[in-house]
Amino acid sequence: MTARSVVPLIDNAELMEEERSPTPVSAQSNEANAGYAQIKRRLMFTEIAISLLAPIVFIAVDGSNGLRDLALDITSNNPLAILIYSVVLIGGFTFLTLPLDFYSGHVVEHRFGLSRASVRSWLSDFWKSLALQVLFGVAAIEAIYALINLTDTYWWLIAAGGFIGFFVVMAQLAPVLIMPLFFKFEPAGEGELRDRLLQLADRFNTRVKGVYIWKLGEKTSKSNAALMGFGPTRRVVVADTMIEANTADEIEVVLAHELGHHVNRDIPRLIVVQAIIMVVGFAVIHVALSALSDSFGLRGLDDFANLPLLVLVASLGSLLILPAINGYSRRREHAADVFALEATQRPEDFISAMRSLGEQNLSEEDPNPIMETIFHSHPSLGRRIRFAEQWREERDTAG
Ligand SMILES: [Zn+2]
């Protein structure tokens, strides 16, 4: 359950949504794209299976009750016991999946010539992300059980409200607080790139607070661009790898797509969607936890040993609504593509920018339609390219 405060140009590879490749430049590169996509797909399914099985097994072998008793033996202070319990749980799960994460994020990326990061750099990111998970995870868990102790009837509603507020704040802070922990960003100096975006933004009477170069090239040869932030931190970021591989005309079309998200108010829209999911999601969690917290040796709703159940319900729920969320996201992405084509009137640059993205990211042009429906937040590159071709045809026949 994370808020999307970033609207990237294509699916983030870290989300394991390996998709679209360009029209095959050669049979060899197409094979590499398919091979990469297949490995990433298998890894994604393994990770999903582990995330669903781990809480079930942990409850089944009485591990959760055991860890709760151990924590309460160490301290009779409930919040302190929750701290011990959740640090062990988050740390344990992270180290359980560490080999898989390393294989997916480092070994496979190097095998396909995508990663430029050393093991040391990968490990440094791993520790930083673990620290963030512990920090935010523990805070969330403490808050949830404090609320249950306060009111076991309405805790879920207050929790949903709290999480929504937190996500709105994080949407603003992520580009200045979280993203810089993992990547360097530099304000784009005065010049063609910045001038073009500002002119484009001007034409649509909208203000972009900044254009930043995203120093992705130190870590990967992959490329991306995104609209990040919210309110005062709103900015467009372009990867240095994209600047290296694309013409200024292509980048302008990409920036127009990001501007499209801004003009269409996609980040506020996503926050509203997230808010609805939070309220419904916490209501479901409340019902499930109330029904199950007297079984499996658990001692009621306020027993923090029921956390694996909460996580299981949240994971299952997230998986079930994924096709709807991604369907909505693909529609917003399509709307941004339409905006980019209309604003720039340059379908050729749009198409070549998409092809170049596919080549740099080893994306499949036309992934399995079922995989696309469930897992992809962006239309496949094939679809985006075909739409631009059709758009050009219609414009030319109309003109
Ligand atoms: Zn987009």
Boltz pocket constraint, residues with backbone or C-beta under 6 A from the ligand:
constraints:
  - pocket:
      binder: B
      contacts: [[A, 7], [A, 8], [A, 9], [A, 10], [A, 257], [A, 258], [A, 261], [A, 333], [A, 336]]
      max_distance: 6.0
